[in-house]
Amino acid sequence: MACPGTFSDEPLTPAGRLFLQSQTNIIIHCILRGKNPIDIDAVKSTLRSSLMVRHPRFCSLLVRDKNGFEHWRKAQVDIDQHVIVIDKRLDKSDNFLDESRRFSSEEGEGDDDDEAAVNQYVADLSVSSPLSTDKPLWEIHILVPHKCAVFRIHHALGDGISLMSMLMASCRRADDADALPRMVPEKSAEFKDGKGRDWFWLFGILKTVISGGEGVELWPRKLATARFLLEDMRVVKKAIPNTTINDVLFGVVSSGLSRYLDHRTPNALHEGLRMTGVAMVNLRPQTGFQDLSQLMKGAAEARWGNKFGLILLPVYFKKAGNNPLEYVKRAKRMVDRKKHSLEAYFSYRIGDLVMSLLGSKYACLLNYRLLCNTTFTI
């Protein structure tokens, strides 16, 4: 939306401007599934009185002044514009089922088929439906037959920690309807400066052919879901001293990539071939999910918005048959080194400096080239 700026408008942060560039225009998708049918009227009523619609980012339009600089402008939120209701059941190809097929399929509809349909719906949304600037940059799609809601939030509004804090503050515990849910970290990591910080990683999409062609970011998407029991991961965690759940997860990624490549191209890759991933790391000083009230106050130590750095994660191809725990041990050694480095901090400062001195075009090019030269994102 282009219009003259006003003195009451709030300029976007450098990171917010970066996420609005054409090559780094990112929308966060969050899927919530429930056991019971969704009451649309109750959802809208809850949203109207929620913290979310009172937050400045969620009730502001994106506007550009005559010089092309982006600003946030306060506006009235029309909940009906933000809640998109899908009444018909979807199949695995994201097509609506007609009434006769709908009732016959519901009898044999399993959780896997249901999940596959929702995944395909989100995969198609991610490349075909940009958020309109005629309203604040968020939507909620409610897939009624699938008992599912899909949050679509532009990354310019905030990063994963900010948005998860918002979501958690809108939820209540099942055993106490008045209590906020808790996210208590098991322990904090130790760093060179003596301060602890919990590193929460945001899982992205693993590219299936390791390297794509020109314009791969615009190719059709497929969203796949893998489940890991936390109890199983804890068993693996206990097998190696001082290992974290994140170490186990990264070991799973390392092992999975090697097995996948060995299956797709047996004997084509040499042992020890290096692949590189990139992970986003929270840089706020608090451990765990920040208290929403602190984020909304804009306190220096709990700033709302985008505050994360990048670290590179090397993965090495190993032939199938190796001890799976070796992947976890290698992951732990590498991640421990990253935790004690300043890589994430400097990547954030360098990006911020490039954005401030050279502008969004060059900052966008820097980030785009980084992502194009890595194999997967966490």
Secondary structure, 3 states (H helix, E strand, C coil): CECCCCCCCEECCHHHHHCCCHHHCCEEEEEEECCCCCCHHHHHHHHHCCCHHHCHHHHEEEEECCCCCEEEEECCCCHHHHEEEECCCECCCCCECCHHHHHHHHHHCCHHHHHHHHHHHHHHHHHHCCCCCCCCCEEEEEEHHHCEEEEEEEHHHCCHHHHHHHHHHCCCECCECCCCCCCCCCCCECCCCCCCECCCECCCCECCCCCCCCCHHHCCCCCCCCCCCHHHHHHHHHHCCCCCHHHHHHHHHHHHHHHHHHHHCCCCCCCCCEEEEEEEEECCCCCCCCCHHHHHHCCHHHCCCCCEEEEEEEEECCCCCCCHHHHHHHHHHHHHHHHCCCHHHHHHHHHHHHHHHHCHHHHHHHHHHHHHCCCEEC
